[in-house]
Amino acid sequence: MSDSHTDHHTRNTGGVRVVGLLSILAGIVLIIAGAATWYVVTDQLKAQDITVAEDAKWFGGKQVNGPLDAYSEAQVIEKHALEATGGKTYAQLDQDDPVREVAMNASFLRASLFTSVVAYGVAAFAMGMGVLWLLLGWSLRKLA
């Protein structure tokens, strides 16, 4: 009877070890994917050679190459656009208003910068989940 119990225990721990290994592999994939995304977004932002406006709240004069300076530049673009349009957004301006194009371009630029901010967030989330899966897999294998 003890042999049957030992066989059953070995099968259970074998399954747990496999799940642990799969969790570790998933963690590695998530970390690599997140890091690759972070690198690509940074590389693309650097290629645009955007400099945060000097009158920005944060990072004035710094090249946009990360989530915080991309956010800062998006904020200062909004400030400049609102100054140019008398405080009106694109949707609030008359269709024939010549400054509507300024508001539209500002909106497009801000959307692009916010897209990179979101991409950085997704990359960081993927890497964080990767670490979590690694720890879970490691723990499962230790317990087995």
N, C-alpha and C positions, 0 to 999 in steps of 0.2 A: 504494500500500500504506500509505503514511503517512496518507492521508485516512481509510482504514478504521480504522486504529489510533486516530486522533483521534476519530472518531465513537464508537468503542467506549469510549474513555476518557470522553467527554462523557456518554454514557448511564450509565456507572457512577457518575460523580460526581453526576449528577442524582439518581439513586436514593439515594445517601448523603445528599445535601442534603435530600431529602424525609423520610428517616428522622430526620435531625437536627431538622428542623422539627417533626415529629410528637413527638419526644422532648421538645422545648422546650414544646410545647403540653400534653403530659401532665404535665410538671413544674409548669406554671402551674396546671393543674387540681388537682393534688395539694396544692400550697401553699395554694390558696384553700380547698379542702375541709378541710384540716387546721386552718387559721386559723378557719374558720367553726365547726368543731366545738369548738375551744378556746373561742371566744367564747360559744357557746351553753351549754356546760357551766359556764363561769364565771358567766354571767348567771343560770342556774338555781340555782347554789349561793348566789349573793348574794341571790336572791329568798327563799331559805329563812331568811336572817338567822341563821345558825348561828354561835355564837362558841365558839372552842376553850376548853375548861375551863381554869381558872387553874392547876390542878395537872398539866397536861399537860407532858411532857418538853420539847416545843417549841411555840412560837407561842401560849402561854397568853394568853387575852384577845383574840386576833386574830380578825377575821371570817374564816370559811371561804370562800375564793374562789379557791383554787388547789389543785394536787395535793399539795403538802407539808403544808399546814394541814389538808386533808381527811384525809390519812393520819394526822396527829397526833391529830385528833379521834376517828378510828376507834380508835386505840390507847387513848386515855383512856376511851372508852366501854367497851372490853373490861375495862380495869382496874376501873372503877366497878361493872360488872356482876359481875365475879368477887368483888369485895368484898361485894356485896349477896347473893350466892348461896353464900358460904362457900367460894369457890374452885372451884365446880362450873359446868360448862357446861350449856346447855339440855338436851342429850342425857343428861347425867349425873344430872339432877334427876328425882325421882319425878313422875309425871304429875299427881298431886294437890297437889304442893308449890306454895304460893302465890307463891313467888319465881320460879317457872318463867316466868311472864309477863314479869317483868323481864328475864330472860335472853333470852327470845324477842324482845322489843322491841329490846334491845341488839343482838342478832344482825341484825335487819332494818336497823337504823340503820347498823351497820357495813358491811353488804352494800351499802347505797345509797352510802355514802361511798367504798367500794372500787370501786364501779362508775364513779364519777366519776374516781377515780385512774386506772383502766384507760382510760377515754375520753381523758383527757389524754395518756396514753402512746400511744394509737393516733393521736391528732391530731399529736403531736410526730413520730411515725414517718412519717406521711403527709407532713408538711412536709419532713422530712429526705430522704425519697425524692424529693419534688418538686425539691429543690435538686440532688440527684444526677442526676435526669433532665434538668434544665436544663443542668447542666455537660456531661453526655454529649452532648446535642443540640448545644450550642454547639461542643464539640470536634469532633463529626462534620462540622459545617458548615465549621469552619476547615480541617479536613483535606481536605475536598472542594474 
